[in-house]
Amino acid sequence: MLRNVMPWNRSNHNVPELLMRHFATKPKPKMKPIELNTPPEQTQTITRVIFDVLKEHGPLTIAETWDRVKEVGLRGLTSKRHMKIILRWMREREKLKLICNHVGPHKQFLYTTWFTKHNPSKLSKLPEYPTGKSSGLPKLP
């Protein structure tokens, strides 16, 4: 009875082939911690501004966070890519958390502080894309 349950009895494989295949696969590489190249004082200023923006305006996407930080006029932040690296660094140190908001078949990833309550009904919805015959878009040949 137990012979029918074993995976090597269900197909044409035998035990040595299964073990060889198992040990031949490489494990997933571990991510090393992020090391920021900015001076500690500048890093502290940037992280404090990003934290305040996320605390004040609730869960935000990366694009919305970038727009808010640009409005503040932070000098130390050089680009959106730099901000994403700092957001990952802040997540690594558990200053921020990343939540996933499912809107229909789409997913929306939002950054928030640990103290903000997550309420999916209040979060911004994804933009509706026109579908169907009356979408208003020209047909391509």
DRENPA-3360 file (N, C-alpha, C; in nm, 2 decimals, always signed):
BEGIN
1 = MLRNVMPW = +0.08/-0.12/+0.00/+0.00/+0.00/+0.00/+0.09/+0.13/+0.00 ~ +0.19/+0.13/+0.07/+0.28/+0.24/+0.08/+0.36/+0.26/-0.05 ~ +0.38/+0.16/-0.12/+0.45/+0.17/-0.25/+0.39/+0.26/-0.35 ~ +0.25/+0.26/-0.35/+0.18/+0.34/-0.45/+0.19/+0.49/-0.41 ~ +0.23/+0.53/-0.29/+0.23/+0.66/-0.24/+0.37/+0.73/-0.28 ~ +0.47/+0.65/-0.28/+0.61/+0.70/-0.30/+0.62/+0.76/-0.44 ~ +0.69/+0.88/-0.45/+0.69/+0.95/-0.58/+0.77/+0.87/-0.68 ~ +0.87/+0.79/-0.65/+0.95/+0.72/-0.75/+0.88/+0.60/-0.80;
9 = NRSNHNVP = +0.77/+0.56/-0.74/+0.69/+0.45/-0.79/+0.58/+0.50/-0.88 ~ +0.55/+0.62/-0.88/+0.44/+0.68/-0.97/+0.49/+0.70/-1.11 ~ +0.62/+0.71/-1.13/+0.67/+0.74/-1.26/+0.79/+0.65/-1.29 ~ +0.86/+0.67/-1.40/+0.97/+0.59/-1.44/+1.10/+0.62/-1.37 ~ +1.10/+0.71/-1.27/+1.22/+0.75/-1.20/+1.26/+0.65/-1.09 ~ +1.38/+0.65/-1.06/+1.43/+0.57/-0.94/+1.49/+0.66/-0.84 ~ +1.52/+0.61/-0.73/+1.57/+0.69/-0.61/+1.70/+0.76/-0.64 ~ +1.80/+0.69/-0.70/+1.93/+0.77/-0.73/+1.91/+0.89/-0.82;
17 = ELLMRHFA = +1.82/+0.87/-0.92/+1.80/+0.98/-1.01/+1.73/+1.10/-0.94 ~ +1.64/+1.07/-0.86/+1.57/+1.17/-0.78/+1.66/+1.25/-0.69 ~ +1.75/+1.17/-0.62/+1.84/+1.24/-0.53/+1.95/+1.32/-0.60 ~ +1.99/+1.27/-0.72/+2.09/+1.34/-0.80/+2.02/+1.47/-0.85 ~ +1.90/+1.47/-0.89/+1.83/+1.59/-0.94/+1.81/+1.69/-0.83 ~ +1.78/+1.64/-0.71/+1.76/+1.72/-0.59/+1.88/+1.80/-0.55 ~ +2.00/+1.73/-0.55/+2.12/+1.79/-0.51/+2.19/+1.87/-0.62 ~ +2.14/+1.85/-0.74/+2.20/+1.92/-0.85/+2.15/+2.07/-0.86;
25 = TKPKPKMK = +2.03/+2.09/-0.80/+1.98/+2.23/-0.81/+2.05/+2.32/-0.71 ~ +2.08/+2.44/-0.75/+2.14/+2.53/-0.66/+2.04/+2.61/-0.57 ~ +2.08/+2.63/-0.45/+1.98/+2.71/-0.37/+1.98/+2.86/-0.41 ~ +1.87/+2.92/-0.37/+1.86/+3.06/-0.40/+1.96/+3.14/-0.32 ~ +2.03/+3.23/-0.39/+2.14/+3.31/-0.32/+2.08/+3.41/-0.22 ~ +2.15/+3.42/-0.11/+2.10/+3.51/+0.00/+2.14/+3.66/-0.04 ~ +2.05/+3.75/-0.01/+2.07/+3.89/-0.04/+2.16/+3.94/+0.08 ~ +2.26/+4.01/+0.04/+2.34/+4.08/+0.14/+2.28/+4.21/+0.18;
33 = PIELNTPP = +2.30/+4.26/+0.30/+2.24/+4.38/+0.35/+2.28/+4.50/+0.26 ~ +2.19/+4.59/+0.25/+2.22/+4.71/+0.17/+2.31/+4.81/+0.25 ~ +2.42/+4.85/+0.18/+2.51/+4.95/+0.24/+2.49/+5.08/+0.16 ~ +2.45/+5.19/+0.23/+2.44/+5.32/+0.17/+2.57/+5.39/+0.16 ~ +2.59/+5.46/+0.05/+2.72/+5.54/+0.03/+2.71/+5.68/+0.08 ~ +2.59/+5.72/+0.12/+2.58/+5.86/+0.16/+2.62/+5.88/+0.31 ~ +2.67/+6.00/+0.35/+2.71/+6.02/+0.49/+2.59/+6.00/+0.58 ~ +2.62/+5.95/+0.70/+2.52/+5.92/+0.80/+2.42/+6.04/+0.83;
41 = EQTQTITR = +2.47/+6.16/+0.83/+2.39/+6.28/+0.86/+2.29/+6.30/+0.74 ~ +2.33/+6.28/+0.62/+2.25/+6.30/+0.50/+2.15/+6.18/+0.50 ~ +2.19/+6.06/+0.53/+2.10/+5.95/+0.53/+1.99/+5.97/+0.64 ~ +2.03/+6.02/+0.75/+1.93/+6.05/+0.86/+1.82/+6.15/+0.81 ~ +1.87/+6.26/+0.75/+1.78/+6.36/+0.70/+1.68/+6.30/+0.59 ~ +1.73/+6.22/+0.50/+1.65/+6.16/+0.39/+1.55/+6.07/+0.45 ~ +1.59/+5.98/+0.54/+1.50/+5.88/+0.60/+1.39/+5.95/+0.68 ~ +1.43/+6.06/+0.75/+1.33/+6.13/+0.83/+1.23/+6.19/+0.75;
49 = VIFDVLKE = +1.27/+6.25/+0.63/+1.17/+6.32/+0.54/+1.08/+6.21/+0.48 ~ +1.14/+6.10/+0.43/+1.05/+6.00/+0.37/+0.96/+5.94/+0.48 ~ +1.01/+5.92/+0.60/+0.92/+5.86/+0.70/+0.80/+5.96/+0.73 ~ +0.84/+6.09/+0.74/+0.73/+6.19/+0.77/+0.63/+6.20/+0.66 ~ +0.67/+6.19/+0.53/+0.58/+6.19/+0.42/+0.49/+6.07/+0.42 ~ +0.54/+5.95/+0.45/+0.46/+5.83/+0.46/+0.37/+5.83/+0.58 ~ +0.42/+5.89/+0.69/+0.33/+5.90/+0.81/+0.22/+5.99/+0.79 ~ +0.24/+6.10/+0.72/+0.14/+6.21/+0.70/+0.04/+6.17/+0.60;
57 = HGPLTIAE = +0.08/+6.11/+0.48/+0.00/+6.09/+0.37/-0.05/+5.94/+0.35 ~ -0.02/+5.86/+0.45/-0.07/+5.72/+0.45/+0.00/+5.63/+0.36 ~ -0.05/+5.51/+0.33/+0.02/+5.42/+0.24/+0.03/+5.48/+0.10 ~ +0.15/+5.48/+0.05/+0.18/+5.54/-0.08/+0.26/+5.44/-0.17 ~ +0.24/+5.45/-0.30/+0.32/+5.37/-0.39/+0.45/+5.44/-0.41 ~ +0.54/+5.38/-0.48/+0.68/+5.45/-0.50/+0.66/+5.58/-0.58 ~ +0.58/+5.58/-0.68/+0.56/+5.70/-0.76/+0.50/+5.81/-0.68 ~ +0.40/+5.78/-0.60/+0.34/+5.88/-0.52/+0.43/+5.93/-0.41;
65 = TWDRVKEV = +0.52/+5.84/-0.36/+0.62/+5.89/-0.26/+0.72/+5.98/-0.32 ~ +0.76/+5.94/-0.44/+0.86/+6.03/-0.52/+0.80/+6.17/-0.54 ~ +0.67/+6.17/-0.58/+0.61/+6.30/-0.61/+0.61/+6.39/-0.48 ~ +0.57/+6.33/-0.37/+0.56/+6.40/-0.24/+0.70/+6.45/-0.19 ~ +0.80/+6.36/-0.21/+0.94/+6.40/-0.17/+0.99/+6.51/-0.26 ~ +0.95/+6.51/-0.39/+1.00/+6.62/-0.48/+0.93/+6.75/-0.43 ~ +0.80/+6.74/-0.39/+0.73/+6.87/-0.34/+0.81/+6.92/-0.22 ~ +0.86/+6.84/-0.13/+0.93/+6.88/-0.01/+1.06/+6.95/-0.05;
73 = GLRGLTSK = +1.12/+6.91/-0.16/+1.24/+6.97/-0.21/+1.37/+6.92/-0.14 ~ +1.38/+6.79/-0.11/+1.49/+6.73/-0.04/+1.61/+6.74/-0.13 ~ +1.73/+6.79/-0.08/+1.85/+6.80/-0.17/+1.93/+6.67/-0.18 ~ +1.94/+6.60/-0.07/+2.02/+6.48/-0.07/+1.98/+6.37/-0.16 ~ +1.85/+6.36/-0.19/+1.80/+6.25/-0.27/+1.83/+6.29/-0.42 ~ +1.91/+6.21/-0.49/+1.95/+6.24/-0.62/+1.85/+6.19/-0.73 ~ +1.78/+6.08/-0.71/+1.70/+6.03/-0.81/+1.59/+5.93/-0.75 ~ +1.50/+5.89/-0.83/+1.40/+5.80/-0.79/+1.46/+5.66/-0.75;
81 = RHMKIILR = +1.56/+5.62/-0.83/+1.63/+5.50/-0.80/+1.70/+5.51/-0.67 ~ +1.76/+5.62/-0.63/+1.82/+5.64/-0.50/+1.72/+5.63/-0.39 ~ +1.60/+5.68/-0.41/+1.49/+5.68/-0.32/+1.45/+5.53/-0.30 ~ +1.44/+5.45/-0.41/+1.40/+5.31/-0.40/+1.50/+5.23/-0.31 ~ +1.63/+5.26/-0.33/+1.73/+5.19/-0.25/+1.71/+5.23/-0.10 ~ +1.69/+5.35/-0.08/+1.67/+5.40/+0.06/+1.54/+5.34/+0.12 ~ +1.44/+5.32/+0.04/+1.31/+5.26/+0.09/+1.34/+5.11/+0.13 ~ +1.42/+5.04/+0.04/+1.45/+4.90/+0.07/+1.54/+4.90/+0.20;
89 = WMREREKL = +1.63/+4.99/+0.21/+1.71/+4.99/+0.33/+1.63/+5.02/+0.46 ~ +1.53/+5.10/+0.45/+1.44/+5.13/+0.56/+1.36/+5.01/+0.59 ~ +1.31/+4.94/+0.49/+1.24/+4.81/+0.51/+1.32/+4.71/+0.58 ~ +1.45/+4.70/+0.54/+1.54/+4.61/+0.60/+1.56/+4.63/+0.75 ~ +1.56/+4.75/+0.79/+1.57/+4.79/+0.93/+1.44/+4.80/+1.00 ~ +1.33/+4.76/+0.93/+1.20/+4.76/+0.99/+1.15/+4.90/+1.03 ~ +1.18/+5.00/+0.96/+1.13/+5.13/+0.98/+1.00/+5.15/+0.90 ~ +0.99/+5.08/+0.79/+0.87/+5.08/+0.70/+0.83/+4.94/+0.67;
97 = KLICNHVG = +0.70/+4.93/+0.63/+0.66/+4.80/+0.58/+0.59/+4.81/+0.45 ~ +0.59/+4.71/+0.37/+0.53/+4.70/+0.24/+0.41/+4.62/+0.24 ~ +0.30/+4.68/+0.20/+0.17/+4.60/+0.20/+0.12/+4.59/+0.05 ~ +0.05/+4.49/+0.03/+0.00/+4.46/-0.11/-0.15/+4.48/-0.11 ~ -0.20/+4.56/-0.20/-0.34/+4.59/-0.21/-0.39/+4.52/-0.34 ~ -0.48/+4.43/-0.33/-0.54/+4.36/-0.45/-0.66/+4.44/-0.49 ~ -0.65/+4.49/-0.62/-0.76/+4.56/-0.68/-0.80/+4.48/-0.81 ~ -0.90/+4.39/-0.79/-0.94/+4.31/-0.90/-0.82/+4.21/-0.94;
105 = PHKQFLYT = -0.78/+4.20/-1.06/-0.67/+4.11/-1.10/-0.54/+4.18/-1.08 ~ -0.53/+4.31/-1.04/-0.41/+4.38/-1.02/-0.36/+4.38/-0.88 ~ -0.23/+4.40/-0.86/-0.17/+4.42/-0.73/-0.11/+4.56/-0.72 ~ -0.12/+4.62/-0.60/-0.07/+4.75/-0.58/+0.02/+4.74/-0.45 ~ +0.15/+4.77/-0.46/+0.24/+4.76/-0.35/+0.25/+4.90/-0.29 ~ +0.23/+4.91/-0.16/+0.23/+5.04/-0.09/+0.32/+5.04/+0.03 ~ +0.40/+5.15/+0.04/+0.49/+5.16/+0.16/+0.41/+5.24/+0.27 ~ +0.43/+5.20/+0.39/+0.37/+5.26/+0.50/+0.45/+5.24/+0.63;
113 = TWFTKHNP = +0.42/+5.32/+0.73/+0.49/+5.31/+0.85/+0.43/+5.19/+0.93 ~ +0.50/+5.15/+1.04/+0.44/+5.04/+1.12/+0.32/+5.09/+1.20 ~ +0.31/+5.22/+1.22/+0.20/+5.27/+1.30/+0.07/+5.30/+1.23 ~ +0.08/+5.31/+1.09/-0.04/+5.34/+1.01/-0.13/+5.22/+1.01 ~ -0.26/+5.24/+1.03/-0.36/+5.13/+1.01/-0.38/+5.11/+0.87 ~ -0.38/+4.98/+0.83/-0.41/+4.94/+0.69/-0.55/+4.92/+0.66 ~ -0.62/+5.01/+0.58/-0.76/+5.00/+0.55/-0.77/+4.99/+0.40 ~ -0.79/+4.87/+0.34/-0.78/+4.86/+0.19/-0.90/+4.94/+0.12;
121 = SKLSKLPE = -1.01/+4.97/+0.19/-1.12/+5.04/+0.12/-1.08/+5.18/+0.10 ~ -1.00/+5.24/+0.18/-0.96/+5.38/+0.16/-0.85/+5.41/+0.07 ~ -0.78/+5.30/+0.03/-0.66/+5.32/-0.05/-0.70/+5.35/-0.20 ~ -0.61/+5.42/-0.27/-0.65/+5.46/-0.40/-0.67/+5.34/-0.49 ~ -0.76/+5.35/-0.58/-0.79/+5.24/-0.68/-0.70/+5.26/-0.80 ~ -0.67/+5.15/-0.87/-0.60/+5.15/-0.99/-0.68/+5.22/-1.10 ~ -0.62/+5.29/-1.19/-0.69/+5.35/-1.30/-0.76/+5.25/-1.39 ~ -0.88/+5.29/-1.43/-0.96/+5.20/-1.52/-0.92/+5.22/-1.66;
129 = YPTGKSSG = -0.89/+5.12/-1.73/-0.85/+5.13/-1.87/-0.97/+5.09/-1.95 ~ -0.99/+5.17/-2.06/-1.11/+5.15/-2.14/-1.10/+5.01/-2.21 ~ -1.21/+4.94/-2.21/-1.22/+4.81/-2.28/-1.34/+4.81/-2.36 ~ -1.35/+4.71/-2.45/-1.47/+4.69/-2.53/-1.46/+4.77/-2.66 ~ -1.58/+4.77/-2.73/-1.58/+4.83/-2.86/-1.59/+4.98/-2.86 ~ -1.65/+5.03/-2.76/-1.66/+5.18/-2.75/-1.56/+5.24/-2.66 ~ -1.43/+5.20/-2.67/-1.33/+5.25/-2.59/-1.28/+5.38/-2.63 ~ -1.31/+5.42/-2.75/-1.26/+5.55/-2.80/-1.12/+5.55/-2.86;
137 = LPKLP = -1.05/+5.44/-2.86/-0.92/+5.42/-2.91/-0.93/+5.38/-3.06 ~ -0.84/+5.43/-3.14/-0.85/+5.39/-3.28/-0.81/+5.24/-3.30 ~ -0.87/+5.18/-3.40/-0.84/+5.04/-3.42/-0.71/+5.03/-3.50 ~ -0.63/+4.94/-3.47/-0.51/+4.91/-3.55/-0.54/+4.81/-3.65 ~ -0.47/+4.82/-3.77/-0.50/+4.72/-3.87/-0.44/+4.58/-3.84;
% end
